[in-house]
Amino acid sequence: MDTDQDRHRQLVAALSLSTGNNSPMRIRLADPERDSARAAEIYRPAVVGSTISFEEVAPDADEMAARMRTVLTRTPWLVAVADDGLPIGYAYASEHRSRAGYRWSVDITVYVDPAGHGRGVGRALYGELLPILRRQCFVNAYAGIGLPNAASVALHESIGMTRIGVYQRVGWKLGRWVDVAWYGMRLSEGSAAGPPPEPIPFPQLGDESDISAE
């Protein structure tokens, strides 16, 4: 019987993807052991001196590895890797709310190293993440954006998300109240006759052919 580590290696191999258009960047499944330190570096500027994230203390590599492991039990966590092998961004999906009736909905998140901004990294990551979520039978995807953040708004609108509403003055950071705009998109229409199929946990999604990018 495959161990969790064996299964993770199979998923990593299956999800080593080219972004096309002769791009040297590729996208693969995150590996908590080798990617957590770099993910922590990428995330840190969003926490320190920024209202992009409402966290006040940037997580270290160990904490980021723990978060990756938790996410990967249910949904994908992907990393974009430059031609030199260095991760330059990551994206993942997580539960929207914990109550059972919300289980067909996920929140999506992307972070890109400042050096990689303007290169289409975030859109490429979402371009691989969303088809996997559809194969998992999720119905809705949401994203919260601390305002102002024109680049993030443009990214999420470019993948087909629309603004649902704004939580005004919902968070306090850096000496001011911050509004959060919520964006959403339908991943599938589900079933009008009854509940949609149960979401498939990411590790159970299927063999390598099932999780290759569409």
C-alpha positions, 0 to 999 in steps of 0.5 A, a space after each residue: 500500500 502506498 504511503 502518504 509520502 509515496 502518494 505525494 511523490 506521485 502527485 508531484 510527478 503528475 503535476 509538473 507542468 509547463 505553462 506553454 508559450 515557450 515559458 521557462 516557468 513551470 508549475 508543480 505541486 508544492 512539497 512541504 519539505 523543500 518549498 516551505 522556506 521559500 513560500 515563507 519568503 514570498 509571503 513575508 512582504 504581504 504580512 510585514 508592512 502591508 495590508 494584503 494579509 491581516 496576519 501581523 507576524 509572518 510565519 516561518 518555514 515550519 509553520 508554512 510547511 504545516 499549512 501546506 500539509 493541512 491544505 494538501 489533505 483536501 485541496 491543491 497547493 501549487 508552486 510556480 518555479 522559474 527556470 533556475 528552479 527557484 519558486 517564484 509564486 504559489 497558489 492554493 485553495 482552502 475551505 470557505 467555511 467549516 460548516 458542512 453546508 459550505 463544503 462545495 465552496 473554496 477560497 483561492 489565494 495566490 502570492 508572487 515574489 515581487 520580482 515576478 510581478 507583471 510576468 503572468 505568474 499569478 494567472 498561470 497558477 490560477 490557470 492550473 488550480 481552477 481545473 483541478 478544483 472543478 475535477 474535485 467537484 467544487 462548485 464555488 470559488 471565492 477570494 478576499 482582497 484587502 483594499 486598495 489592491 489594484 493588481 489583485 483586483 485585476 488578476 481576479 477579474 481576469 480569471 472570471 471572478 466578479 465582485 460580490 460585495 465589500 466588508 467595510 472596515 473589517 480589519 485593523 492593520 498599520 494604524 487604519 481600518 481596511 475594507 475587504 472586497 469579496 470576489 466569486 465565481 461559479 466553478 460548476 452549476 451543480 445539480 438542480 435536482 439535488 445536492 451536487 457530487 461530494 467533493 473529492 479530497 485532493 489525494 484521492 483525485 485519481 491517477 497521474 492522468 486524472 490530475 494532469 492539467 487541462 
